[in-house]
Every structure is written in structure tokens, then in C-alpha cells.
């Protein structure tokens, strides 16, 4: 029984009837059950070892999409000389990421109606086309710049899936005591890809001033252009391999559901939006996520531009961005694993994380104003403040995702996370738009960080948490 894969039509049908949707008062009972009951097993369903392969393929796709999105920010000085990019071009190349979230609701509908396999295959195809477009060999620099912009747009269209589908994947394939961990791995790999761009770009592509640690001579325009194209071809090859593996094996769902929540009936697409927009608690916590994470994403994408006025080299800026995101990914997965063991503490974890984010972002901003504050402006202080900021903010992403799903269950996970990531990218897009207009003055961007973190901290403090999905898995399955 359950040895074969279900069809896509069967995938959209609930395995349990509406009778198992949490009744009124489930939120209160869910909190009580989460606090007093130990971690349960996988429930009435079954988990399969192949779930880790599915998670790996999705995570690699998210990694590649994040890597491609952040290709140009860390090497913006080199790109200016090789292709004649302006400051406006560099900001636009980052801005195509949040712009790609404009059709986010179409991808949410596709995920809800057609399932994981179709959505992930379409997403990986967009990344392949985007990276391939950037590799077309043309001598006309104007045409080449247009192709690069077009490739970044296609890659940005893949963003909604890699950012939104992680909780849907974890619910579909993983048991209740592994969901937060799976969500963290799938969602954090996109950030890790962006972090590796900080490492790969500056180390492979020489800076115009010849400060690259690997290349100290022959930094002519042609040589820099060749190195950039090497990076573009390498990214295209990696993306093609991921697409081939996904096409060969990425099942839509397991034969049997891993938990009661995975098998239960969900709200329709239209009813889901009505539920989300009428839930004031969800809107509160969605803003607590969207504002600071949107500001931080935009800030990270132009970190090299921000640190240039304080005489930080392209390579040092790359290392700062790399370790800030890597630290957040490691801590985020650790926090999610802790949340799997100690249930019902998502709000407390977020309060601790955003208290640290507020302090570290304030430290960084005041350090950059050392002429006024007289705080020491050194490589150590910049590394420490940026890394701590990245750790606190990036590690909050999977915790937020799990809290969103618990708050509005039985709204489908893809729709819930799609709405909040759309809001986050909207804030990021607005900030980057102002950056394209006022790209000669970036000090205001630094002040947005502590302000957004403090606002989020206050919203989380006022938020009343609930665990409707956890109630279904822990209490009903027992």
C-alpha cells in the first residue's frame, strides 16, 4: 500500500475530511498542548527516507537562485569597468529580485492547484533561462547589458517559489517534530546562495584597483570582463545540473502523509485570502517580518556601495556580507531544531532574536558615524556588527514561517508565506527605488535598519501566539 506516486489530481484532494479542522478554541488548547506534551512521533502517517533527497533538490535550487540574484552587488566596481554599468544599473540588478515577486500570487495559485513538482520545475526552468541569457556572447555592450538585465528579471521570477514553498514542502514530506528544521534548511539555502556570491565574486573577479588577493596584475577591462563571464558560465552550468536532477526525480508528494496536518483539508484559494486579510494577528506578525527583512535584504544587496564611503574594499565588503549571512543560516537551522524539540516558544525566540538585531544594527549605524559618535571604525567592529545583524535577522526567517502557518491554519502554507514574502519584497523594492534616485547618499539607508528592527520588536511583543496546526498533530493524533 502506498508504493506508487499519486497523480496530480489526487494530490489536490485531502486525505482526511473537514471534521479534523481545528474547532473553535483550538488556539488556546494548542498552546496548552504544546506546553505540556512531549514531542510526539510522526503521528498516524509515515515518513520516507526520500524526503531528504527532495529537500536537497529544492534547497540546491534555492541556493542557485540566491547566488544568481546577488551576482552583481559584490563586484559592482568591476562590473562598472567591464560593462559600463552605472550606479543606477547596479541598483536595478538588485531591484529585479523584488520586482520578480509581482506575479507572486500566480505562483501561489500554481503551488496550491498543481503541487510541488510542476511549480519547482517551472521555477528551475526560469533560473536556467535567466542564467543562459546572461551568457549569450555579444560584443555590443549596450545589448549585453540588456541581456544581463533580462536574465536577472527571469531569475527574479523564480524568487516566489524558493522563498514561499519551504513550509509547504516541510508539511508535505516531514513529520511534526521535523517540520521547523526542514523549513529552516529549505528557506536558509537561498540566503546562503546570496552569501556565497559575496565570496565567489570578489575572489574570482579582480577589482579595478588591483586589490584582489588572487590577482594583482593585468586588471584591464578585457581581463575583468573575462573573469566575470567565467562566473556567469559557471553559474549557468550549476543551474543546468540542478534542473536536470529535478526533472529526473522530484515527486509531487509522498504515498502516505507524514502527519494529520499534512492530510487534512485546507481552505480554497479565495477563502484563504479572505481569512488572511481579515486576521489582524496575522497582519501584525506579517508586518513584523516584512519590514525589517525587506530592509535588510535591500541593504545586503548594496552592502559594497554602503561600505565604500568608509573606505572598505570590495573584498572586505564581500567577506562581511558572506559571514553575516552564513552565521544567520547556521543559527537559523539551530533555532529551528530547538523549536522542534521545545514546542510553543516561537514568540519568545523571535523576541530574543529581534532584541539582538536592534542592538547590533544600532551599533553598526553609529559606528559608520564615527566622526560624530567617536566610536572606533575598524574592520573588527564592522565585521562584528554586520555578522551579528545577519545572524539575528536571517535566523528569524524559518521561525516566522512556522508561526505564520500556525496562526492562520488551515490556510495553505504556500499562500500564507507568499503573502508575507510579497510584503517583504515590496518594502525592499521601495527602498531600492529610493536608492536608485538617491544613490549618491546612503547614510539614510543605515538608519532604516535599527528603526525597522525596533518596530518589529514592538509588534512581536504585542502579538498573541496560537498553535492551531500543532494542536491537530499533537492532540488529535493522540
Buried (B, 14 or more C-beta within 10 A) or exposed (E): EEEEBBEBEEBBEBBBEEEBBBEEEBBEBBBBBBEEBEEBEBBBBBBBEEBBBBBBBBBBBBBBBBBBBBBBBBBBBBBBBBBEBEBEBBBBBBBBBBBBBBEBBEBBBBBBEBBBBBBBBBBBBBBBBBBBBBBEEEEEEEEBBEBBBBBBBBBBBBBBBBBBBBBBBBBBBBBBBBBBBBBBBBBBBBBBBBBBBBBBBBBBBBBBEEBBEEBEEEBEEEBBBEBBBEBBBBBBEBBBEBBEBBEEEBBBBBEBBBBBBBBBBBBEBEEBBEBBEEBEBBBBBBBBBBBBBBBBBBBBBBBBBBBBEEEBBBBBBBBBBBBBBBBBBBBBBEBBBBBBEBBBBBBEBBBBBBBBBBBBBBBBBBBBBBEEEEBEBEEEBBBBBBBBBBBBBBBBBBBBBBBBBBBBBBBBBBBBBBBBBBBBBBBBBBBBBBBBEEBEEBEEBBBBBBBBBBBBBEBBEEBEBBBBBBBBBBBBBE
